[in-house]
């Protein structure tokens, strides 16, 4: 199951590289800043409970997968031109990232 989730996580990050193109430049910058941290979370080992971001924040593997899913939804909302929904979704990810920043 972990291999499946990790493969799904890695597959989704490729499409995230082009996300937020339908949204404005400021939003896209915020999105990419969040994406850089979220993409660095790699639950590589089976049963791994904790993962660490590139800047040292600690998350559960479930939180890492949830943030990947939320960023994918941001991408979809921008593609539809639904900037309000994209901003709402990104804010939830940013809130979680901020709550864990330096808490490890």
Residue frames relative to the residue before (quaternion, step in Angstrom):
aa qw qx qy qz dx dy dz
X 1.0000 0.0000 0.0000 0.0000 0.00 0.00 0.00
X 0.6426 0.5235 -0.3306 0.4513 3.59 0.96 -0.83
X 0.6253 0.5318 -0.3448 0.4553 3.60 1.00 -0.79
X 0.6400 0.5278 -0.3209 0.4569 3.56 0.99 -0.84
X 0.6833 0.4839 -0.2905 0.4633 3.57 0.87 -0.96
X 0.6508 0.5074 -0.3194 0.4658 3.58 0.96 -0.81
X 0.6469 0.5065 -0.3222 0.4703 3.59 0.95 -0.83
X 0.6495 0.5103 -0.3129 0.4688 3.58 0.97 -0.82
X 0.6327 0.5289 -0.3162 0.4691 3.54 1.05 -0.81
X 0.6880 0.4732 -0.2842 0.4711 3.58 0.86 -0.92
X 0.6397 0.5233 -0.3316 0.4549 3.59 0.98 -0.76
X 0.6791 0.4987 -0.3030 0.4452 3.58 0.95 -0.81
X 0.6142 0.5727 -0.3689 0.3983 3.61 1.05 -0.59
X 0.5782 0.5838 -0.3816 0.4234 3.60 1.11 -0.53
X 0.6975 0.4476 -0.2743 0.4878 3.57 0.92 -0.84
X 0.5923 0.5894 -0.3654 0.4102 3.59 1.15 -0.52
X 0.5443 0.6384 -0.3980 0.3711 3.57 1.15 -0.50
X 0.7481 0.3673 -0.2046 0.5135 3.60 1.11 -0.60
X 0.3965 0.7541 -0.4492 0.2690 3.56 1.28 0.16
X 0.8137 0.3120 -0.2406 0.4275 3.48 -1.39 0.35
X 0.3580 0.7492 -0.4927 0.2605 3.60 1.19 0.27
X 0.6753 0.4914 -0.2969 0.4629 3.59 1.11 -0.56
X 0.6467 0.4867 -0.3112 0.4981 3.57 1.30 -0.07
X 0.6629 -0.5420 0.3421 0.3870 3.59 -1.24 0.36
X 0.7119 -0.4958 0.3073 0.3910 3.56 -1.29 0.42
X 0.6434 0.5214 -0.3297 0.4534 3.60 0.94 -0.80
X 0.6529 0.5021 -0.3038 0.4788 3.56 0.96 -0.87
X 0.6457 0.5332 -0.3150 0.4468 3.56 0.94 -0.92
X 0.6288 0.5249 -0.3298 0.4693 3.59 1.01 -0.76
X 0.6541 0.4996 -0.3085 0.4768 3.59 0.91 -0.89
X 0.6338 0.5390 -0.3179 0.4547 3.54 0.98 -0.88
X 0.6984 0.4764 -0.2753 0.4578 3.59 0.80 -1.01
X 0.6009 0.5447 -0.3588 0.4621 3.61 1.09 -0.63
X 0.6739 0.4747 -0.2830 0.4903 3.58 0.96 -0.88
X 0.6478 0.5382 -0.3174 0.4358 3.56 0.94 -0.89
X 0.6088 0.5645 -0.3503 0.4335 3.60 1.00 -0.79
X 0.6845 0.4657 -0.2825 0.4846 3.58 0.93 -0.86
X 0.6820 0.4968 -0.2954 0.4481 3.58 0.81 -0.99
X 0.6574 0.5115 -0.3184 0.4526 3.61 0.96 -0.78
X 0.6340 0.5415 -0.3384 0.4362 3.59 1.13 -0.50
X 0.5763 0.5708 -0.3755 0.4484 3.59 1.26 -0.21
X 0.0599 0.8199 -0.5590 0.1085 3.57 -0.43 1.24
X 0.1332 -0.7784 0.6088 0.0754 3.59 -0.26 1.19
X 0.0718 -0.8758 0.4771 -0.0135 3.56 0.27 1.36
X 0.7506 0.3817 -0.2095 0.4971 3.59 1.03 -0.69
X 0.5598 -0.6021 0.4553 0.3417 3.54 -1.08 0.76
X 0.8231 0.2020 -0.1691 0.5031 3.56 -0.87 0.94
X 0.4042 0.7167 -0.4816 0.3018 3.58 1.25 0.11
X 0.2606 -0.8022 0.5229 0.1229 3.55 -0.65 1.13
X 0.7942 0.2347 -0.1016 0.5513 3.59 1.03 -0.74
X 0.0653 -0.7633 0.6417 0.0357 3.53 -1.14 0.76
X 0.2775 -0.7713 0.5571 0.1333 3.55 -1.15 0.66
X 0.3915 -0.7146 0.5369 0.2185 3.54 -1.01 0.90
X 0.7143 -0.4680 0.3282 0.4037 3.52 -1.31 0.41
X 0.7457 0.3779 -0.2267 0.4998 3.62 1.03 -0.65
X 0.6918 -0.5408 0.2529 0.4063 3.58 1.26 0.42
X 0.4872 0.6624 -0.4438 0.3563 3.61 1.19 -0.14
X 0.2738 -0.7620 0.5704 0.1378 3.57 -1.11 0.72
X 0.0007 -0.7894 0.6121 -0.0459 3.56 -0.96 0.97
X 0.4945 -0.5810 0.5207 0.3830 3.53 -1.29 0.18
X 0.6291 -0.5170 0.4068 0.4142 3.56 -1.24 0.37
X 0.6226 0.5486 -0.3363 0.4454 3.59 1.04 -0.72
X 0.6478 0.5027 -0.3195 0.4749 3.58 0.97 -0.80
X 0.6222 0.5411 -0.3399 0.4522 3.58 1.01 -0.78
X 0.6776 0.4770 -0.2884 0.4798 3.58 0.90 -0.91
X 0.6292 0.5343 -0.3363 0.4534 3.59 0.98 -0.79
X 0.6737 0.4893 -0.3066 0.4613 3.61 0.89 -0.90
X 0.6038 0.5383 -0.3584 0.4661 3.59 1.04 -0.70
X 0.6596 0.5129 -0.2996 0.4606 3.58 0.95 -0.89
X 0.6533 0.5085 -0.3124 0.4659 3.57 0.97 -0.85
X 0.6611 0.4981 -0.3176 0.4627 3.60 0.94 -0.80
X 0.6019 0.5329 -0.3544 0.4777 3.57 1.13 -0.59
X 0.6461 0.5064 -0.3157 0.4759 3.59 1.02 -0.77
X 0.5898 0.5492 -0.3616 0.4688 3.60 1.11 -0.65
X 0.6369 0.5348 -0.3149 0.4574 3.55 0.94 -0.95
X 0.6793 0.4913 -0.2889 0.4622 3.58 0.87 -0.94
X 0.6531 0.5136 -0.3188 0.4562 3.59 0.95 -0.86
X 0.6469 0.5023 -0.3235 0.4738 3.61 0.96 -0.78
X 0.6395 0.5326 -0.3252 0.4490 3.57 0.97 -0.83
X 0.6848 0.4583 -0.2680 0.4993 3.59 1.13 -0.70
X 0.4852 -0.6615 0.4367 0.3693 3.57 1.25 -0.30
X 0.4905 0.6502 -0.4275 0.3924 3.59 1.28 0.27
X 0.1069 -0.8533 0.5096 0.0280 3.54 0.43 1.30
X 0.6143 0.5551 -0.3556 0.4337 3.60 1.04 -0.66
X 0.6705 0.4796 -0.2923 0.4848 3.59 0.94 -0.88
X 0.6285 0.5344 -0.3338 0.4561 3.57 0.98 -0.81
X 0.6637 0.5015 -0.3002 0.4667 3.59 0.94 -0.88
X 0.6352 0.5281 -0.3239 0.4612 3.58 1.02 -0.81
X 0.6764 0.4916 -0.2870 0.4673 3.58 0.89 -0.92
X 0.6600 0.5019 -0.3113 0.4642 3.57 0.91 -0.88
X 0.6220 0.5519 -0.3412 0.4383 3.59 1.02 -0.77
X 0.6405 0.5169 -0.3402 0.4548 3.62 1.01 -0.71
X 0.6417 0.5027 -0.3181 0.4841 3.58 1.04 -0.76
X 0.6659 0.5082 -0.3047 0.4533 3.57 0.87 -0.94
X 0.6185 0.5451 -0.3399 0.4524 3.59 1.04 -0.73
X 0.6697 0.4764 -0.2991 0.4848 3.58 0.91 -0.88
X 0.6390 0.5212 -0.3307 0.4590 3.60 0.93 -0.84
X 0.6760 0.4945 -0.2927 0.4613 3.58 0.90 -0.94
X 0.6609 0.5221 -0.3176 0.4357 3.60 0.97 -0.78
X 0.7239 0.4065 -0.2290 0.5082 3.58 1.19 -0.48
X 0.4758 0.6919 -0.4433 0.3137 3.60 1.19 -0.28
X 0.8542 0.0659 -0.0864 0.5084 3.54 -0.69 1.14
X 0.5281 0.6546 -0.3989 0.3653 3.60 1.28 0.11
X 0.5108 0.6900 -0.4065 0.3127 3.60 1.23 -0.14
